[in-house]
């Protein structure tokens, strides 16, 4: 699976998304669109907008950080609820 995250350093959702993937040992490529105009243009062409984060996962574009959707696409099984 190939994962590319278009992000900016100031984006809180970008940081949460990267921490989420890292915590599940999922490799990804982080692209700082604030510093790379060519990558920013590519992101806009693929997603149709300037908002970040944008994920490209094996060619599928996901806009925004939605943990449930991201988990489903990358195959993370949700943790079982704690027993009381």
Short mmCIF file of the C-alpha atoms (twelve columns), coordinates in Angstrom:
data_MODEL
# 
_entry.id   MODEL 
# 
loop_
_atom_site.group_PDB 
_atom_site.id 
_atom_site.type_symbol 
_atom_site.label_atom_id 
_atom_site.label_alt_id 
_atom_site.label_comp_id 
_atom_site.label_asym_id 
_atom_site.label_seq_id 
_atom_site.Cartn_x 
_atom_site.Cartn_y 
_atom_site.Cartn_z 
_atom_site.pdbx_PDB_model_num 
ATOM 1  C CA . UNK A 1  0.000   0.000  0.000  1 
ATOM 2  C CA . UNK A 2  1.314   3.430  -0.932 1 
ATOM 3  C CA . UNK A 3  0.177   6.383  1.180  1 
ATOM 4  C CA . UNK A 4  0.965   10.017 0.488  1 
ATOM 5  C CA . UNK A 5  -0.222  12.784 2.797  1 
ATOM 6  C CA . UNK A 6  -0.362  16.336 1.521  1 
ATOM 7  C CA . UNK A 7  -0.030  18.523 4.613  1 
ATOM 8  C CA . UNK A 8  1.278   21.753 6.118  1 
ATOM 9  C CA . UNK A 9  3.283   22.227 9.327  1 
ATOM 10 C CA . UNK A 10 0.554   24.401 10.909 1 
ATOM 11 C CA . UNK A 11 -2.277  21.902 10.302 1 
ATOM 12 C CA . UNK A 12 -3.446  20.216 13.510 1 
ATOM 13 C CA . UNK A 13 -5.482  17.587 11.650 1 
ATOM 14 C CA . UNK A 14 -2.430  16.754 9.545  1 
ATOM 15 C CA . UNK A 15 -0.417  16.171 12.703 1 
ATOM 16 C CA . UNK A 16 -3.152  13.956 14.191 1 
ATOM 17 C CA . UNK A 17 -3.384  11.929 10.978 1 
ATOM 18 C CA . UNK A 18 0.365   11.346 10.837 1 
ATOM 19 C CA . UNK A 19 0.454   10.376 14.526 1 
ATOM 20 C CA . UNK A 20 -2.449  7.969  13.951 1 
ATOM 21 C CA . UNK A 21 -0.720  6.220  11.051 1 
ATOM 22 C CA . UNK A 22 2.622   6.150  12.871 1 
ATOM 23 C CA . UNK A 23 1.006   4.636  15.977 1 
ATOM 24 C CA . UNK A 24 -0.272  1.790  13.776 1 
ATOM 25 C CA . UNK A 25 3.131   1.302  12.103 1 
ATOM 26 C CA . UNK A 26 1.798   2.368  8.708  1 
ATOM 27 C CA . UNK A 27 4.385   3.893  6.407  1 
ATOM 28 C CA . UNK A 28 3.539   7.053  4.491  1 
ATOM 29 C CA . UNK A 29 5.164   9.857  2.573  1 
ATOM 30 C CA . UNK A 30 4.540   13.331 3.973  1 
ATOM 31 C CA . UNK A 31 4.467   16.185 1.451  1 
ATOM 32 C CA . UNK A 32 4.617   19.737 2.791  1 
ATOM 33 C CA . UNK A 33 2.495   21.681 0.306  1 
ATOM 34 C CA . UNK A 34 3.321   24.970 2.060  1 
ATOM 35 C CA . UNK A 35 6.929   24.571 0.930  1 
ATOM 36 C CA . UNK A 36 6.434   22.871 -2.439 1 
ATOM 37 C CA . UNK A 37 4.274   24.715 -4.983 1 
ATOM 38 C CA . UNK A 38 4.517   21.877 -7.525 1 
ATOM 39 C CA . UNK A 39 3.159   19.350 -5.005 1 
ATOM 40 C CA . UNK A 40 0.467   21.844 -3.918 1 
ATOM 41 C CA . UNK A 41 -0.664  22.164 -7.536 1 
ATOM 42 C CA . UNK A 42 -0.707  18.368 -7.879 1 
ATOM 43 C CA . UNK A 43 -2.821  18.081 -4.712 1 
ATOM 44 C CA . UNK A 44 -5.339  20.635 -6.006 1 
ATOM 45 C CA . UNK A 45 -5.579  18.833 -9.356 1 
ATOM 46 C CA . UNK A 46 -6.271  15.522 -7.604 1 
ATOM 47 C CA . UNK A 47 -8.587  16.752 -4.823 1 
ATOM 48 C CA . UNK A 48 -10.135 19.887 -6.295 1 
ATOM 49 C CA . UNK A 49 -9.298  22.008 -3.251 1 
ATOM 50 C CA . UNK A 50 -6.547  23.630 -1.191 1 
ATOM 51 C CA . UNK A 51 -7.553  22.237 2.223  1 
ATOM 52 C CA . UNK A 52 -5.276  19.763 4.000  1 
ATOM 53 C CA . UNK A 53 -4.796  17.013 4.864  1 
ATOM 54 C CA . UNK A 54 -5.357  15.181 1.613  1 
ATOM 55 C CA . UNK A 55 -4.482  11.499 1.438  1 
ATOM 56 C CA . UNK A 56 -3.631  9.548  -1.671 1 
ATOM 57 C CA . UNK A 57 -3.854  5.849  -0.860 1 
ATOM 58 C CA . UNK A 58 -3.117  3.571  -3.796 1 
ATOM 59 C CA . UNK A 59 -4.606  6.192  -6.109 1 
ATOM 60 C CA . UNK A 60 -7.710  6.864  -3.978 1 
ATOM 61 C CA . UNK A 61 -8.089  10.465 -2.765 1 
ATOM 62 C CA . UNK A 62 -9.439  11.183 0.709  1 
ATOM 63 C CA . UNK A 63 -9.922  14.792 1.756  1 
ATOM 64 C CA . UNK A 64 -9.750  15.650 5.449  1 
ATOM 65 C CA . UNK A 65 -8.918  13.592 8.510  1 
ATOM 66 C CA . UNK A 66 -11.656 11.053 9.156  1 
ATOM 67 C CA . UNK A 67 -10.195 8.387  11.443 1 
ATOM 68 C CA . UNK A 68 -12.955 5.835  10.785 1 
ATOM 69 C CA . UNK A 69 -12.661 6.149  7.004  1 
ATOM 70 C CA . UNK A 70 -8.873  6.162  7.107  1 
ATOM 71 C CA . UNK A 71 -8.906  3.041  9.313  1 
ATOM 72 C CA . UNK A 72 -11.199 1.263  6.864  1 
ATOM 73 C CA . UNK A 73 -9.133  2.172  3.805  1 
ATOM 74 C CA . UNK A 74 -5.795  1.140  5.338  1 
ATOM 75 C CA . UNK A 75 -7.203  -1.955 7.055  1 
ATOM 76 C CA . UNK A 76 -6.949  -0.992 10.718 1 
ATOM 77 C CA . UNK A 77 -9.357  -2.944 12.869 1 
ATOM 78 C CA . UNK A 78 -10.918 -0.795 15.612 1 
ATOM 79 C CA . UNK A 79 -9.942  -1.748 19.146 1 
ATOM 80 C CA . UNK A 80 -12.545 -3.696 21.083 1 
ATOM 81 C CA . UNK A 81 -14.272 -1.766 23.865 1 
ATOM 82 C CA . UNK A 82 -12.760 -2.288 27.297 1 
ATOM 83 C CA . UNK A 83 -14.490 -4.872 29.476 1 
ATOM 84 C CA . UNK A 84 -15.745 -3.661 32.837 1 
# 
